[in-house]
Amino acid sequence: MQYISTRGQAPDMSFPDAMLTGLARDGGLYVPAVWPRLSHDDLRGLAGLPYPEAAARILLPFMDGIEADELLAMTQAAYANFADPAIAPLRQLSEGHWLMELFHGPTLAFKDVAMQLLGRLFDRELARRQQRITIVGATSGDTGSAAIEACRDRAAIDIFILHPEGRVSEVQRRQMTTVLSENVHNIAIQGTFDDCQALLKGTFNDLTFRDEVTLSAVNSINWARVVAQVVYYITTAVALGAPDRAISFAVPTGNFGCVFAGYGAVQMGLPVEKLIVATNRNDILHRFFQTGTYHCEDVVATQSPSMDIQVASNFERLLFDLAGRDCAIVRQQMAAVAEQGGFQVSPAALRQARELFLSCRVDEAATTATMAEVFRECGIAIDPHTAVGLRAARELMPDGPVVTLSTAHPAKFPDAVEKACGIRPPLPDHMADLYEREERFAVLPNDLAVLQDHIRRLRRS
Ligand SMILES: *Cc1c(COP(=O)(O)O)cnc(C)c1O
């Protein structure tokens, strides 16, 4: 499988290279040159398979350089520590409405599904090349813990995660700082999240340092992360009758990674009725699907913080297809975002997008009301991100059949859940002792040179 850049000015790459490279050198994102197809018989053949086996079958054609049995061993290892053996179990709420629970991984949010596999894919490829990397990331809460869990104990990786001291919730901090693996380094920066991001940028912009420690990132545009998410759309649809029945999915959306994976499943031949793009008040994507205009505004803080995003980085992958895979159009659009804050697509492109995508914006009051409603009707506490998705599903497709992606465990957002439902959701058993576990982290001033020294000293070489 060859991967091509959405901006057309970077070299084509094999899967391992696209994975290690992340962002293409021309600023574009890698996409498959051709989507592999699953026939209806292939889809039927997935019915009843354990999740890791279905994942290995679906992912194999994307991952050149990996043998089938080796990939299966990796998917089995990646999903062995999920609290539910189904990995992405379905829960029916009412006739025509289901939740797909994607939060049974080690950090209680859906990013684990892709990250757990990504850490292993990275490690395997680095070992093969006899290379090591240093991953540095900044987090305001959630992504840091998923990255740490994915990279802990990996032989070829050292990981340093910066968080703003005293400005992440205690659950979020402890999910990171109680991982005591030798290759995991948490750093509390005496500053804000913006300071952490500026330091991160500083480390990447210092090219000497960057080469010295072979710096890398595992951000949400990485192709390997996106493709790992295609799997649960397919296994869920098959469990509900695909290919002989087409259902819809409602997807709480921030960076457009998760919902783009649903689009990928459709490109592979999965019959899907609609993909519902559900946003909170940060609604750039909703406005796009309503008007064809993509225009950035200021980010506002909501109770679903993992979706408080204005520039949806993975959206470029869809724009590339909507432009008929014309890289010059994508380059123009991205230049317009940088220069004027946005652009408009052609009426034909908007029409094409709307054949598959619906969209809905859900405000704070409706999010809280939906959490309360589901608790009253079904006795289930859902987290605010899931509530945004479910509200969109109920508004746009009251009769279904539609599956809402449940992207976080309610215990990850206890304050929002308590406000809506009047109960404080407990942590699951495997994390019940989180508040007693030993923590380890360094506290550093907001100073690039100090941070770089710290990384030099602690990375294993
Ligand atoms: C990251 C995240 C999302 C948004 O996913 P994207 O792929 O960025 O669209 C939704 N819910 C939760 C809980 C998340 O952590």
The ligand as a MOL file (V3000), in Angstrom:
LIG
                    3D

  0  0  0     0  0            999 V3000
M  V30 BEGIN CTAB
M  V30 COUNTS 15 15 0 0 0
M  V30 BEGIN ATOM
M  V30 1 C -10.5650 13.0710 21.3320 0
M  V30 2 C -11.9730 12.8960 21.8240 0
M  V30 3 C -13.0940 13.1580 20.9920 0
M  V30 4 C -12.9650 13.7320 19.5920 0
M  V30 5 O -12.3650 12.8610 18.6970 0
M  V30 6 P -11.7470 13.3980 17.3160 0
M  V30 7 O -11.1400 12.2200 16.6740 0
M  V30 8 O -10.7610 14.4640 17.7020 0
M  V30 9 O -12.8880 13.9560 16.5370 0
M  V30 10 C -14.3510 12.8980 21.4990 0
M  V30 11 N -14.5220 12.4320 22.7570 0
M  V30 12 C -13.4850 12.1750 23.5790 0
M  V30 13 C -13.7560 11.6890 24.9470 0
M  V30 14 C -12.1820 12.3940 23.1430 0
M  V30 15 O -11.1480 12.1500 23.9730 0
M  V30 END ATOM
M  V30 BEGIN BOND
M  V30 1 1 1 2
M  V30 2 1 2 3
M  V30 3 2 2 14
M  V30 4 1 3 4
M  V30 5 2 3 10
M  V30 6 1 4 5
M  V30 7 1 5 6
M  V30 8 2 6 7
M  V30 9 1 6 8
M  V30 10 1 6 9
M  V30 11 1 10 11
M  V30 12 2 11 12
M  V30 13 1 12 13
M  V30 14 1 12 14
M  V30 15 1 14 15
M  V30 END BOND
M  V30 END CTAB
M  END
